[in-house]
Structure formats: structure tokens, C-alpha cells
Amino acid sequence: MIAFAGSLGCDKGEPLPNNLPDTSIFLDKIELTGEDRLTSVVAVFWSGTDNDGYIKGFEISFDQQNWSFTSEYDTIFRFVLDGGTDTADIDLYVRAIDNMDFVDETPAYLRIPIKNTPPDIDFLDDFQPVDSTNTVFSLIWNTTDLDGDETLDSTYVKFNDGPWVALGRNANAIRVVPEDPTASGPINAVVFSCFTSEPTYTVNFEEQESGQFPGLVLEGMNTVYVKVRDKAGAESDPDTSSIFFLKRKTTDFLMMESHTLGNSVRQVYIDAFNSQGRQFDFINLLENDAAEDIRYWNFNFLLLLELYDRSFWYGSQETFNSGVPLLEIGMFPVVGYLNEGGKILISTYITGDLENTSALFNLTPMDSIEERSGTNQARYFTGDIAWADSSNQDISDYPSLVCSSTILNVGPFYINPQASKFYIAPATPTGNWDGPDNVGAYFSNLDGNPNFFFFSIELHLFNGDNNALSTMLNRVIDEEFNW
């Protein structure tokens, strides 16, 4: 007799009951606790199994009351700690859902110990004050926080041995001006905080900080410190600026140079002003990386100009690193200076190669020039004369200037309709060049006061009569700007 074994309790065709899915959850180094807690950026992985189907997704919860569906098998959580604490324990629950919409009744559970990480802050090394800095300076920094920038609370700055003073949370740059720029020794600073970013480094959202910022030293060495704090109270290690000597302002007249020939040119203007006993502060713009870095023009230049009632800028054909004339870059802060009541005299070398699309024709008393075309150009020769325009009675008695060199490819200009004529110098044409003879003109402000004199020639090359050049320069500064 053959024995047969079978199951009498399950008829053919009767469906088996669905098995519930099962869930697992994983996290590296979950054993870390106490001072070895994880950062608040945490990568978590999970999986699910179903013996009689497949897993279609998962639900995630931190309290077993509120659940969120996901079809992913991993995620990165960014946990934000409450202010005033740097640690927390996060309860995480994950349950699998199968293709029949059955849910794991025993969700996988993980307790995640997290610890706030202190933020970091670093000055931009290529935007530090130079060894000897002219009265105003700026600093830019980068902040990072593994817990997210939204956890940052305040940035703090201090000058030398002064106290730490808080700035606004969003600031990543400051512009600094001495409260009294003519003082010597320790002094309070006026601090403007702002936000900026590359490549334009425009000053955005600037505000003057209301706190007291003591400790800045004029005519002495300075170091600036910066640190950042997050909402949990953790602070970065302070970063330290370069050590720099901060010059003070000594007069109300500023002379600026952007000329590669340097000393020989400078001496002409020094002699012209010294002969009249004029005192001045001097800045070589090229020593401030003005030809390389837009941050100098956007951050420092206008603040520097605003310290002075009157100013003089002489230059040649220097260009910014983009190939744009350096004067064109600098004219935008100059316009701001003029709008704030400043007064400036500019002498530069305008050539026949300057395209009439240049912004200089919107920002200076020039309207346009006769551009050079091949051999068609204008020139000046030794002995040529530039004289004050006789039709303008306000300036007709200014002395004539005598050219002391041969100058090729010059750019006399057509006058801006809003400008007044100043000096005329007929050029010697070559080829078919047929242009204007204006080399000097000026703008006046809304009250009719002259505030911007402009020459398209380098005045030191019209120094055949030393006394004439000195008289003209000093009269502009003393008389035309005396309002």
C-alpha cells in the first residue's frame, strides 16, 4: 500500500493571504554619540522586501504621525538645530509599501545623533589692503557652514586691539573710513557693510553700521579680524587681514596719477603746485591694482574721492585688464563724486583710436572726436600753442600753454552740448584728417558752478612755459573750484 500525504485545509484556487512588507534602514557610524555626534547633514539609506510582490515605495516620518511618501531608496537630510543648542537626537521612521498598498506595520527606526559644526570664514587673499594704504580700505570674505548658510547668525569685526562688533548677517564685505581722516593714532572707524559677488563685485545692500568701531590707527600699522557665529552659538576661528599702514588725509586737495612713466611726469605737476605753495595728498592709482581689479573702483575709489573737496587726476593711455580705457572705468565713481559736490580736473591722452561708442563721451565734456583712419590723424609739435577760448569771457585771460614735445595721433574733441569751452589747440593734420581743435572744456553743476575740467592732452607735455602751466592749474583749483 502506498502512503500519500497532502494538505486538506487548502483547496485548489484559494488565494494565499498577502504577506506584509518589511523595511530596513541604514546609516554609517550610527554608533557615534556625545562629542562624536554626526554633523547635521546626514545621508540615510533604506530598503524593503516583500515575499509575494514588490515594493513600490516608502513613507518617512519623524513622529509616526505625519508621513511623507517617496519612491527613492536614500536621501540627504539637513537638520536645523534650534538656536542656543549644538546637539539634538532625531527620531526617523521608515515603512515600506508593497504593490497591494500594504504597509509595514513595524517601521524601521533609527535615532540620529547630530552635532552642529562651527562655521568658517576667510578673507579674500587677493583683496587685502596693500602695505601702505590711503585712508580708506575694504575687505571681502567668504563664509561656509556645513549646516547650511541659513544657520549663520552674525559676523563680527574688530580693528587691532578694539572690541568685537557685530555686523548684519548677510554682509560679506566692509568699506572702512576713519571717523576723522585727518587724525593720528587710534580712532573710531565708520563701517559700511554690504554684499558683493564676482565677477562684477558690485556693492549691494549697503548700510552704514550704527555701532562704534574703535581701534583703527591712522599713521600706524593695522590688522583687521573677522569671525562668524551661527544660530547655535558656535563661532568660527577668526581670520586675520594683512598688516598695513593706514595713511591719514593731510589736505583738502588730492592729486592722482595713472601714468606708467611715473616720476618724470609726476615731478612736472609737483613743481607746478609747489611753486604756488600748494599742499596736496598724492596717490598712484596703478599701485592699487586699479588696472587689474574692478573691486578697487567699486569699493575704494569713491570713498577716497569723497574725503577731498578738490582733486586732480592725470593719466595717459592706461587700460583696464579688459582693454577698456582706465579712465572710462574710473569715470563712474567720478560722476558719483561730482554728484556729491566734488570738484575734479582731469588731464589724459585721448587718441584718434578712441571709438565714439566709448562711455567717455557720455561722462565727460567730450561729445565725440574725429577718429583716425589709416594715416589720417592729427599731431602736435614742439612750440604749438594751446590757448584759452576767447569767446568765453569767464576764462579768456588764462595763460597760453606751449607744447614741449612731438605728440602723434592726438584727439581734439567736439564739445558736449552741456559743456563750456576752455582751451583750443589747432593740430597739424596728416592725410585727410579734418577734426576739431578743442582740447579743454568743463561742466558746471546745476547752480552754475564749474566742477569738472577736462583736457584731452597730457598737460605735462604742454609745459614749454613752466609758469603758464602752474598758473593755469592753480587758478582752476583756487578760483574755479572756490565755491
VMD Tcl script that draws the C-alpha trace (Angstrom):
set ca {
  {0.00 0.00 0.00}
  {1.40 3.37 -0.99}
  {1.05 6.20 1.58}
  {0.04 9.77 0.35}
  {0.46 12.96 2.36}
  {-1.33 16.23 1.49}
  {-2.98 19.31 2.94}
  {-6.69 19.06 3.36}
  {-7.11 22.66 4.55}
  {-6.31 24.43 1.24}
  {-8.50 23.81 -1.80}
  {-7.15 24.36 -5.32}
  {-7.61 28.02 -6.44}
  {-7.94 29.61 -2.98}
  {-5.67 32.80 -2.80}
  {-2.97 32.94 -0.17}
  {-3.15 35.83 2.33}
  {-0.82 38.78 1.40}
  {2.39 38.99 3.37}
  {3.23 42.44 4.76}
  {6.42 44.08 3.51}
  {9.45 44.50 5.72}
  {11.74 47.58 5.99}
  {15.38 48.14 6.89}
  {17.23 51.45 7.42}
  {20.95 52.20 7.38}
  {23.32 54.97 8.44}
  {27.12 54.80 8.62}
  {28.67 55.23 12.06}
  {25.37 55.32 13.88}
  {27.25 54.34 16.96}
  {28.75 57.85 17.28}
  {27.42 59.78 20.27}
  {28.40 62.64 22.59}
  {31.21 64.77 21.25}
  {31.47 62.45 18.25}
  {27.95 63.16 17.04}
  {27.32 63.49 13.33}
  {27.05 66.77 11.53}
  {23.54 67.97 10.74}
  {23.89 66.97 7.09}
  {23.11 63.24 7.15}
  {22.87 60.65 4.35}
  {20.36 57.86 5.11}
  {19.62 54.67 3.14}
  {16.76 52.18 3.42}
  {15.37 49.09 1.68}
  {12.30 46.90 1.72}
  {11.36 43.29 0.93}
  {8.04 41.63 0.04}
  {7.80 37.84 -0.25}
  {4.76 37.83 -2.52}
  {5.08 41.04 -4.55}
  {7.30 44.06 -4.87}
  {7.98 47.30 -3.03}
  {6.52 50.36 -4.74}
  {7.72 52.98 -2.29}
  {8.29 54.11 1.28}
  {6.85 56.50 3.81}
  {9.07 58.58 6.12}
  {8.17 60.14 9.44}
  {9.86 61.85 12.37}
  {6.95 61.35 14.81}
  {4.95 58.30 13.49}
  {2.03 60.68 12.98}
  {2.92 62.57 9.81}
  {4.20 60.50 6.90}
  {5.68 61.51 3.54}
  {5.80 59.19 0.53}
  {8.93 58.64 -1.56}
  {9.94 56.18 -4.26}
  {13.63 56.78 -3.51}
  {15.86 54.47 -1.50}
  {18.04 57.18 0.02}
  {18.15 60.88 0.78}
  {20.30 63.51 2.45}
  {18.68 65.25 5.40}
  {19.71 68.72 6.53}
  {18.64 69.09 10.14}
  {18.48 72.61 11.57}
  {19.22 72.83 15.26}
  {17.27 75.16 17.49}
  {19.10 78.35 18.46}
  {21.15 78.01 21.63}
  {21.93 74.30 21.27}
  {24.54 72.44 19.30}
  {23.24 68.86 19.64}
  {20.00 67.00 19.03}
  {18.64 63.46 18.64}
  {16.46 62.90 15.57}
  {13.92 60.03 15.52}
  {13.50 58.64 12.00}
  {10.90 56.05 10.94}
  {10.65 54.42 7.51}
  {7.99 51.91 6.38}
  {7.77 50.09 3.06}
  {4.62 49.93 0.94}
  {4.07 46.97 -1.41}
  {2.27 46.74 -4.73}
  {-1.00 45.91 -2.95}
  {-0.71 49.10 -0.83}
  {0.01 47.10 2.30}
  {2.23 48.91 4.77}
  {4.92 47.54 7.04}
  {3.28 47.60 10.46}
  {6.63 47.68 12.25}
  {8.51 50.60 10.62}
  {12.27 50.62 10.71}
  {13.54 53.05 13.33}
  {16.78 54.96 13.68}
  {17.88 57.55 16.21}
  {20.27 60.01 14.59}
  {22.52 61.95 16.96}
  {23.64 65.18 15.31}
  {26.05 67.92 16.32}
  {26.30 71.44 14.94}
  {29.52 72.22 13.09}
  {31.14 75.64 13.61}
  {31.15 77.89 10.53}
  {34.28 79.03 8.69}
  {35.28 82.49 7.46}
  {38.21 83.56 5.28}
  {39.28 86.90 3.84}
  {39.81 87.04 0.08}
  {43.58 86.99 -0.06}
  {43.79 88.97 -3.31}
  {41.73 91.84 -1.89}
  {43.74 92.71 1.17}
  {44.96 96.24 1.92}
  {48.41 96.90 0.45}
  {51.41 97.63 2.67}
  {50.67 101.35 2.68}
  {47.01 102.20 2.19}
  {45.40 105.56 1.50}
  {42.97 106.44 4.32}
  {40.12 104.15 3.23}
  {40.12 100.40 2.66}
  {37.81 97.47 2.02}
  {37.72 93.78 2.87}
  {35.76 90.89 1.40}
  {35.37 87.42 2.90}
  {33.73 84.06 2.26}
  {31.74 82.17 4.89}
  {30.84 78.49 4.82}
  {28.80 76.30 7.13}
  {28.26 72.58 6.62}
  {24.91 73.01 8.33}
  {23.73 75.48 5.69}
  {24.08 79.22 5.26}
  {20.64 79.72 6.78}
  {22.12 78.75 10.15}
  {24.51 81.75 10.16}
  {23.61 84.48 12.62}
  {26.16 87.31 12.84}
  {29.55 88.41 11.55}
  {31.96 90.21 13.88}
  {34.79 92.60 13.04}
  {37.47 94.17 15.18}
  {40.31 96.56 14.45}
  {43.62 95.87 16.18}
  {43.01 95.72 19.96}
  {39.48 97.09 19.74}
  {36.38 95.08 20.73}
  {34.47 92.69 18.51}
  {31.49 94.48 16.92}
  {28.63 92.67 15.17}
  {27.63 93.27 11.55}
  {24.49 92.20 9.77}
  {24.14 88.51 8.95}
  {24.17 88.93 5.16}
  {27.30 91.07 4.92}
  {30.34 89.59 3.21}
  {32.26 92.84 2.76}
  {33.00 96.12 4.51}
  {34.19 99.54 3.40}
  {36.01 101.42 6.14}
  {36.55 105.17 6.55}
  {38.18 106.86 9.58}
  {35.70 108.93 11.57}
  {38.25 111.75 11.45}
  {40.52 111.12 8.44}
  {42.93 113.89 9.49}
  {43.67 112.45 12.95}
  {46.67 110.41 14.04}
  {46.73 107.39 16.31}
  {43.76 105.27 17.47}
  {40.39 106.45 16.17}
  {36.85 105.24 15.58}
  {36.05 103.82 12.16}
  {32.91 104.35 10.10}
  {31.95 100.95 8.66}
  {29.70 100.30 5.68}
  {28.66 96.66 5.36}
  {27.42 95.21 2.12}
  {27.11 92.10 -0.01}
  {29.12 91.51 -3.19}
  {29.97 88.68 -5.56}
  {32.24 88.02 -8.51}
  {32.82 88.85 -11.30}
  {31.44 92.41 -11.08}
  {31.91 92.91 -7.31}
  {29.15 95.49 -7.21}
  {28.36 96.98 -3.81}
  {24.87 95.68 -2.95}
  {22.56 96.19 0.04}
  {25.00 98.55 1.69}
  {24.22 100.15 5.03}
  {26.25 102.15 7.49}
  {26.67 100.20 10.70}
  {25.39 102.05 13.75}
  {27.79 100.54 16.28}
  {31.05 102.06 17.49}
  {34.17 100.61 15.84}
  {37.19 101.78 17.87}
  {40.80 100.73 17.48}
  {41.68 101.88 13.95}
  {45.12 103.55 13.77}
  {45.90 106.37 11.33}
  {49.59 106.90 10.51}
  {50.23 103.48 12.02}
  {50.03 99.72 11.45}
  {46.67 97.94 11.40}
  {45.26 94.43 11.45}
  {41.59 93.60 10.97}
  {39.98 90.44 12.37}
  {36.72 88.83 11.33}
  {34.70 85.89 12.65}
  {31.21 84.49 12.17}
  {28.72 82.91 14.58}
  {25.83 80.58 13.82}
  {22.42 80.37 15.46}
  {23.59 77.61 17.78}
  {26.19 79.98 19.20}
  {29.19 78.26 17.60}
  {31.88 80.65 16.35}
  {34.45 80.26 13.62}
  {38.13 80.72 14.22}
  {38.94 84.39 13.49}
  {40.66 85.22 10.22}
  {43.29 87.94 10.08}
  {43.91 90.55 7.40}
  {47.29 91.58 6.11}
  {49.17 94.08 8.27}
  {49.03 97.50 6.64}
  {49.99 101.11 7.28}
  {46.98 103.44 7.02}
  {47.76 106.96 5.81}
  {45.80 109.94 7.03}
  {44.40 112.79 4.98}
  {46.51 115.97 5.29}
  {44.83 118.48 2.94}
  {41.58 119.05 1.03}
  {43.31 118.58 -2.34}
  {44.10 115.17 -3.83}
  {46.46 114.55 -6.78}
  {46.11 111.16 -8.52}
  {48.39 109.51 -11.06}
  {47.68 106.73 -13.54}
  {50.76 107.07 -15.71}
  {53.35 104.40 -16.43}
  {56.17 106.95 -16.86}
  {55.91 107.75 -13.18}
  {58.49 110.02 -11.60}
  {59.37 112.27 -14.54}
  {55.73 113.12 -15.22}
  {54.90 113.44 -11.55}
  {57.68 115.94 -10.96}
  {56.19 118.37 -13.51}
  {52.95 118.54 -11.54}
  {54.66 118.59 -8.15}
  {56.73 121.58 -9.29}
  {53.64 123.30 -10.72}
  {51.79 123.10 -7.42}
  {54.81 123.65 -5.15}
  {55.61 126.87 -6.98}
  {52.34 128.24 -5.66}
  {52.86 126.78 -2.19}
  {50.04 124.29 -2.62}
  {49.86 121.25 -0.33}
  {48.36 118.02 -1.64}
  {47.88 114.36 -0.88}
  {49.14 112.04 -3.61}
  {48.01 108.62 -4.83}
  {49.48 106.46 -7.57}
  {46.39 104.57 -8.73}
  {48.43 101.93 -10.52}
  {49.97 100.85 -7.21}
  {46.47 99.94 -6.02}
  {45.90 97.35 -8.80}
  {43.45 99.79 -10.37}
  {44.28 98.47 -13.82}
  {43.55 94.89 -12.81}
  {40.74 94.73 -10.29}
  {37.24 96.19 -10.59}
  {36.88 95.96 -6.81}
  {39.17 98.95 -6.36}
  {36.85 101.18 -8.39}
  {33.63 99.79 -6.93}
  {34.77 99.71 -3.30}
  {37.52 102.21 -2.54}
  {37.73 104.94 -5.13}
  {34.52 106.87 -4.47}
  {35.03 106.79 -0.69}
  {38.53 108.11 -1.20}
  {37.42 110.93 -3.51}
  {34.69 111.97 -1.11}
  {37.30 112.82 1.52}
  {38.54 115.68 -0.67}
  {36.90 118.90 -1.75}
  {39.12 119.25 -4.86}
  {41.09 116.75 -6.92}
  {43.36 116.39 -9.96}
  {43.83 113.20 -12.00}
  {46.44 112.88 -14.73}
  {46.98 109.80 -16.88}
  {47.99 108.52 -20.27}
  {46.78 105.53 -22.33}
  {46.45 103.05 -19.48}
  {43.74 100.46 -19.99}
  {41.82 98.20 -17.66}
  {42.53 94.47 -18.00}
  {39.53 94.17 -20.36}
  {41.13 96.67 -22.77}
  {38.72 99.49 -21.83}
  {40.43 102.82 -21.10}
  {41.24 103.02 -17.40}
  {39.71 106.48 -17.24}
  {36.42 105.06 -18.51}
  {36.30 102.61 -15.60}
  {37.14 105.35 -13.13}
  {34.65 107.86 -14.52}
  {31.65 106.10 -12.98}
  {32.76 106.76 -9.38}
  {33.95 110.23 -10.50}
  {30.38 111.03 -11.56}
  {29.20 109.94 -8.11}
  {31.81 112.22 -6.58}
  {30.63 115.18 -8.67}
  {27.03 114.49 -7.72}
  {28.07 114.68 -4.06}
  {29.60 118.13 -4.55}
  {33.14 117.14 -5.52}
  {35.34 119.07 -7.99}
  {37.88 117.50 -10.33}
  {40.39 118.43 -13.04}
  {41.42 115.61 -15.41}
  {44.26 115.57 -17.94}
  {44.66 112.48 -20.12}
  {45.83 111.38 -23.56}
  {42.89 110.92 -25.90}
  {43.99 109.37 -29.19}
  {42.31 109.20 -32.56}
  {41.78 105.50 -31.92}
  {39.15 106.09 -29.23}
  {35.90 104.78 -30.63}
  {32.93 107.12 -30.45}
  {30.96 104.39 -28.68}
  {33.13 104.89 -25.58}
  {31.31 105.76 -22.38}
  {33.73 108.68 -22.00}
  {31.59 110.62 -24.45}
  {28.63 110.35 -22.10}
  {30.58 111.08 -18.92}
  {32.99 113.89 -19.84}
  {32.73 117.27 -21.62}
  {33.64 115.46 -24.87}
  {30.87 114.76 -27.37}
  {32.95 112.92 -29.98}
  {36.27 113.02 -31.84}
  {37.43 112.71 -35.41}
  {38.71 109.15 -35.39}
  {42.00 108.25 -37.01}
  {41.72 106.42 -40.34}
  {44.97 104.87 -41.51}
  {47.48 107.70 -41.94}
  {44.78 110.31 -41.40}
  {45.49 111.70 -37.96}
  {46.35 114.84 -36.00}
  {49.64 115.76 -34.37}
  {51.21 118.41 -32.14}
  {54.79 119.60 -32.41}
  {57.15 121.44 -30.09}
  {56.15 125.08 -29.93}
  {52.48 124.56 -30.78}
  {50.16 126.69 -28.64}
  {47.02 125.85 -26.64}
  {45.14 128.99 -25.60}
  {42.03 129.83 -23.61}
  {38.93 130.26 -25.77}
  {38.41 134.00 -26.27}
  {34.66 133.60 -26.79}
  {34.27 132.51 -23.14}
  {34.73 135.70 -21.11}
  {34.93 133.74 -17.86}
  {38.25 132.17 -18.83}
  {39.63 134.28 -21.68}
  {42.52 135.66 -19.59}
  {44.01 132.25 -18.80}
  {47.65 131.89 -20.00}
  {48.58 130.11 -23.19}
  {50.31 126.72 -22.90}
  {53.28 125.77 -25.07}
  {53.77 122.23 -26.39}
  {57.15 120.85 -25.33}
  {57.20 117.59 -27.32}
  {56.02 115.92 -30.52}
  {52.71 114.14 -29.89}
  {51.30 111.79 -32.52}
  {47.71 110.62 -33.06}
  {46.05 113.18 -30.81}
  {42.32 113.51 -30.20}
  {40.95 117.05 -30.03}
  {37.22 116.76 -29.43}
  {33.84 118.15 -30.30}
  {32.24 119.81 -27.26}
  {29.41 118.19 -25.33}
  {26.36 120.48 -25.72}
  {26.17 120.81 -21.92}
  {29.84 121.81 -21.58}
  {31.72 125.12 -21.90}
  {34.87 125.62 -23.98}
  {38.15 126.11 -22.16}
  {41.31 125.55 -24.26}
  {41.86 125.36 -28.02}
  {44.90 123.85 -29.74}
  {44.78 123.54 -33.55}
  {46.53 120.32 -34.57}
  {48.63 119.59 -37.65}
  {46.67 117.12 -39.81}
  {48.14 114.31 -41.88}
  {46.25 112.78 -44.77}
  {42.61 113.80 -44.82}
  {42.13 114.32 -41.08}
  {39.80 117.28 -40.53}
  {38.71 117.48 -36.92}
  {38.02 119.98 -34.15}
  {40.56 121.95 -32.14}
  {39.11 121.76 -28.62}
  {41.43 120.20 -26.06}
  {39.89 121.59 -22.85}
  {36.29 122.04 -21.65}
  {34.33 121.98 -18.44}
  {30.98 121.13 -16.91}
  {29.16 123.23 -14.32}
  {26.69 121.97 -11.74}
  {23.02 122.91 -11.55}
  {23.94 126.08 -9.66}
  {26.27 127.19 -12.44}
  {29.48 126.44 -10.53}
  {32.29 124.78 -12.55}
  {33.01 121.35 -11.09}
  {34.65 119.25 -13.85}
  {37.52 120.50 -16.05}
  {38.75 118.07 -18.70}
  {41.78 118.06 -21.03}
  {42.28 115.53 -23.83}
  {46.00 116.33 -23.82}
  {48.66 115.48 -21.27}
  {49.33 118.84 -19.70}
  {52.91 117.98 -18.72}
  {53.64 117.87 -22.50}
  {52.42 121.48 -22.77}
  {54.96 122.73 -20.26}
  {57.09 124.81 -22.61}
  {56.30 127.71 -20.29}
  {56.56 126.41 -16.72}
  {54.89 129.43 -15.20}
  {51.92 129.27 -17.60}
  {51.12 125.66 -16.71}
  {51.47 126.33 -12.99}
  {49.24 129.42 -13.23}
  {46.53 127.59 -15.16}
  {46.43 124.58 -12.81}
  {46.37 126.62 -9.63}
  {43.78 129.07 -10.93}
  {41.39 126.20 -11.66}
  {41.91 124.81 -8.18}
  {41.84 128.17 -6.36}
  {39.33 130.18 -8.38}
  {37.04 127.93 -10.40}
  {36.66 125.45 -7.55}
  {36.29 128.10 -4.87}
  {32.59 127.69 -4.15}
}
mol new
graphics top color blue
foreach p $ca { graphics top sphere $p radius 0.5 }
foreach p [lrange $ca 0 end-1] q [lrange $ca 1 end] { graphics top cylinder $p $q radius 0.2 }
display resetview
